[in-house]
Amino acid sequence: MTRHGKNCTAGAVYSYHERKKDTAASGYGTQRVRVGRDAIKDFDCCCLSLQPCRDPVVTPDGFLYEREAIVGFLLHRKAQIARETKAYERQRAQRRREREQRQGEGAAAAIRGFLEAETPLGKGETPGTTGAPGPSGPLPSFWIPSLTPEAGAERLQKPDRCVRCPMSGRKLRLAQLVPVRFCPAEPGLSPGQLLAREPSERYVCALSRDPLGNATPCAVLRPSGAVVTLDCVERLIRRDMRDPLSGDPLGDGDIIVLQRGGTGFAGAGVSLEAKKSRPVMQA
């Protein structure tokens, strides 16, 4: 047996290599894989369609969307909220009617019980038979869930009436979307030629002409919609807080930091590792 043999099974310690090998062979334990370049969303891609934006807009939180995609999402959510609200109101009205019906039946049962208790014997009735109800119908089936006595419609939760951003979860209105105007690296290219290039070769900063990409933090200026690097924001724009392209004054909310490089399971700069949890065998 070699000194550094990986298949050594005589040791008292369960080595990392043995644990990793057994995890891959048995199907137990958590698997981890490094996210590759193809799994990272480019900075100029829509957060919904994951495709390069032709008519980009940005939310106040810095998430980039294709205008058609985000407008369709907002309209779809409004219609869905309206349907959920109507279903919730119908269920509330039905439950209110059922509650009133139960209260009426309870009052009627109390009156009937009182009358039966006050009815004297000797009118053709025998003790022990007064008020004894007979079978009025088939008994409920206890092995069919839909026919059990306590089975009923699922209780609906009160829907959220606010339309929220699919990425940040915050309230979002159509008027809050800011048009974005990227500065092409080479003027005169058609949209098809521009999108055929690599992401780092499509657009540049509107001030410094530095190439934009996932590795370059950038921001959108609300008045003009121009995309500039955060370095230009700190060195040039924050001195007088004025949009250098449109000349309009800027506030803190007018400089929107653009979110970069997120996927469905990994955020930009947060985690570049995908995990799959599986059953774990413990000794």
C-alpha positions in Angstrom: 0.0 0.0 0.0 1.5 3.3 -1.1 1.9 6.1 1.5 -0.3 8.6 -0.4 -2.8 6.2 -1.9 -6.2 7.8 -2.5 -8.0 4.4 -2.2 -6.5 3.7 1.2 -9.3 2.1 3.4 -7.2 1.0 6.3 -7.0 4.5 7.9 -9.2 5.5 10.9 -10.0 8.9 9.3 -12.7 9.3 6.6 -10.8 11.4 4.2 -12.1 14.3 2.0 -11.4 12.3 -1.2 -13.3 9.2 0.1 -16.3 11.4 1.2 -16.4 13.1 -2.2 -16.1 9.8 -4.1 -18.8 8.2 -2.0 -21.1 11.3 -2.5 -20.7 11.1 -6.3 -21.3 7.3 -6.3 -24.2 7.0 -3.8 -26.3 10.1 -4.7 -26.2 11.4 -1.1 -24.8 14.7 0.2 -24.7 18.2 -1.2 -23.1 18.7 -4.6 -21.4 22.0 -5.5 -20.3 23.2 -8.9 -18.6 26.4 -9.9 -20.8 28.6 -12.1 -19.3 29.1 -15.5 -19.1 32.1 -17.7 -22.2 31.1 -19.7 -24.4 31.1 -16.6 -23.7 34.8 -15.8 -26.1 37.4 -17.2 -24.4 40.2 -19.1 -24.9 43.8 -17.8 -27.0 44.8 -20.9 -29.4 41.9 -20.8 -33.0 41.9 -19.6 -33.6 40.4 -16.2 -36.7 38.6 -17.5 -35.8 37.4 -21.0 -32.0 37.2 -20.4 -31.4 38.6 -23.9 -29.6 41.8 -24.9 -32.0 44.8 -24.6 -33.1 46.7 -27.7 -35.2 49.2 -25.8 -33.8 49.1 -22.3 -35.4 50.6 -19.2 -34.1 50.5 -15.6 -36.0 50.5 -12.3 -35.0 52.7 -9.3 -33.2 49.7 -7.8 -31.0 49.4 -10.9 -32.5 46.3 -12.6 -32.4 46.4 -16.4 -35.4 45.2 -18.4 -36.6 45.2 -22.0 -39.5 47.6 -22.1 -41.8 45.2 -23.8 -41.0 42.4 -21.3 -41.5 44.5 -18.1 -44.6 46.3 -19.4 -46.1 42.9 -20.3 -45.2 41.6 -16.8 -46.8 44.6 -15.1 -50.0 44.2 -17.1 -50.1 40.5 -16.5 -49.7 41.0 -12.7 -52.4 43.6 -12.6 -54.9 41.3 -14.3 -53.8 38.4 -12.0 -54.3 40.6 -8.9 -57.7 41.6 -10.1 -58.7 37.9 -10.6 -57.3 36.9 -7.2 -59.1 39.8 -5.5 -62.4 38.8 -7.0 -62.0 35.2 -5.9 -61.0 36.3 -2.4 -64.1 38.6 -2.1 -66.4 35.8 -3.4 -65.0 33.4 -0.8 -65.4 36.0 2.0 -69.1 36.6 1.0 -69.7 32.8 0.8 -68.1 32.3 4.3 -70.2 35.1 5.7 -73.4 33.5 4.3 -72.4 30.2 5.7 -71.7 31.7 9.1 -75.1 33.5 9.1 -76.8 30.2 8.1 -75.1 28.3 10.9 -76.2 31.0 13.4 -79.8 30.7 12.1 -79.7 26.9 12.3 -78.3 27.1 15.9 -81.1 29.4 16.9 -83.7 27.2 15.3 -82.2 24.1 17.0 -82.3 25.9 20.4 -86.0 26.7 19.9 -86.8 23.2 18.8 -85.0 21.7 21.8 -86.9 24.0 24.1 -90.2 23.0 22.6 -89.4 19.3 22.8 -88.4 19.7 26.4 -91.6 21.5 27.3 -93.9 19.1 25.4 -95.7 16.8 27.9 -95.8 13.1 27.5 -99.0 11.2 26.8 -99.7 12.4 23.3 -98.9 9.2 21.6 -95.2 9.4 22.4 -93.1 7.0 24.4 -90.1 8.0 26.5 -86.8 7.6 24.7 -88.3 8.3 21.3 -89.1 12.0 21.5 -86.9 13.9 19.1 -85.0 10.9 17.9 -84.0 11.7 14.3 -83.9 9.1 11.7 -81.4 8.7 8.9 -82.0 11.5 6.5 -79.5 10.6 3.8 -76.3 8.6 3.0 -73.5 8.9 5.5 -70.3 10.8 4.3 -67.4 8.7 3.1 -64.4 9.0 5.4 -61.9 7.5 2.9 -62.6 10.0 0.1 -61.0 13.3 1.0 -63.5 15.3 -1.0 -66.5 13.7 0.8 -65.3 13.9 4.4 -67.4 16.1 6.7 -64.6 18.6 7.3 -63.5 18.9 3.6 -64.1 22.3 2.1 -62.7 24.8 -0.3 -59.1 26.0 0.3 -59.0 29.2 2.3 -57.6 31.9 0.1 -55.2 34.5 1.4 -55.8 38.2 0.9 -53.8 39.1 -2.3 -51.2 41.8 -2.4 -52.7 44.6 -4.4 -49.3 46.1 -5.3 -47.4 45.1 -8.4 -43.8 44.4 -7.4 -40.5 44.1 -9.3 -39.7 40.5 -10.1 -36.1 40.9 -9.0 -36.1 43.2 -5.9 -39.7 42.5 -4.7 -40.4 46.2 -4.2 -43.4 48.1 -5.4 -43.0 49.1 -9.1 -45.1 51.4 -11.3 -44.8 52.0 -15.0 -43.9 55.7 -14.3 -40.9 54.7 -12.4 -39.1 53.1 -15.3 -36.3 55.2 -16.7 -35.2 54.8 -20.4 -31.6 53.8 -20.8 -29.4 55.1 -23.6 -26.2 53.1 -24.1 -23.4 54.7 -26.0 -22.2 52.3 -28.8 -18.5 51.6 -29.0 -18.7 52.2 -32.8 -21.3 54.5 -34.1 -23.2 53.6 -37.2 -23.7 49.9 -36.5 -27.1 48.4 -37.0 -28.8 46.8 -33.9 -28.1 43.3 -35.3 -24.4 44.1 -35.9 -24.1 45.6 -32.4 -25.7 42.6 -30.6 -23.5 40.2 -32.6 -20.4 41.6 -30.8 -19.1 40.5 -27.4 -20.7 42.3 -24.4 -17.5 44.1 -23.5 -17.2 45.5 -27.1 -20.8 46.8 -27.5 -21.0 49.9 -25.4 -18.7 52.4 -23.7 -19.0 55.1 -21.0 -20.7 58.2 -22.3 -18.0 60.4 -20.7 -14.7 58.5 -20.5 -15.3 56.2 -23.4 -14.2 53.2 -21.3 -15.7 49.9 -22.3 -18.6 48.7 -20.2 -19.0 45.1 -18.9 -19.8 43.0 -15.9 -16.4 43.9 -14.4 -17.1 47.6 -14.7 -19.5 49.2 -12.1 -21.7 51.7 -13.9 -24.7 53.9 -13.3 -27.6 55.4 -15.2 -28.2 59.2 -15.0 -32.0 59.7 -14.8 -32.3 63.0 -16.8 -30.5 61.9 -19.9 -30.5 58.1 -19.4 -26.8 57.9 -20.2 -24.7 55.1 -18.8 -21.4 56.1 -17.2 -18.9 54.3 -15.0 -19.0 54.8 -11.2 -15.4 56.1 -11.4 -16.7 59.1 -13.5 -19.6 59.6 -11.1 -17.2 59.9 -8.1 -14.5 62.0 -9.9 -16.6 64.3 -12.2 -20.4 64.2 -11.6 -20.6 64.4 -7.8 -18.6 67.6 -7.7 -21.4 69.8 -9.0 -24.3 67.2 -9.1 -25.3 68.0 -12.7 -25.9 65.8 -15.6 -23.0 66.5 -18.0 -25.1 65.5 -21.1 -28.4 67.3 -20.4 -27.3 69.9 -18.0 -30.1 69.1 -15.5 -29.4 69.1 -11.8 -29.0 65.7 -10.1 -30.2 64.4 -6.8 -29.1 61.3 -5.0 -32.0 59.3 -6.5 -31.1 60.4 -10.0 -27.9 58.3 -10.0 -29.1 54.7 -10.4 -26.4 52.1 -9.9 -26.9 49.4 -12.5 -27.1 45.8 -11.3 -24.7 43.4 -13.0 -24.1 39.7 -13.6 -26.9 38.0 -11.7 -28.5 34.7 -12.6 -31.5 32.8 -11.3 -29.4 31.1 -8.5 -26.4 33.4 -8.1 -26.2 37.1 -7.4 -23.5 39.4 -8.8 -20.6 39.4 -6.5 -22.4 37.3 -3.9 -22.0 33.6 -4.9 -20.6 32.0 -7.9 -21.3 28.5 -6.7 -24.4 26.4 -7.4 -25.5 23.9 -4.7 -27.9 20.9 -4.9 -29.0 19.5 -1.6 -29.6 15.8 -1.4 -30.3 13.3 1.4 -27.4 12.9 3.8 -26.4 9.6 5.4 -25.1 10.0 8.9 -23.2 7.4 10.9 
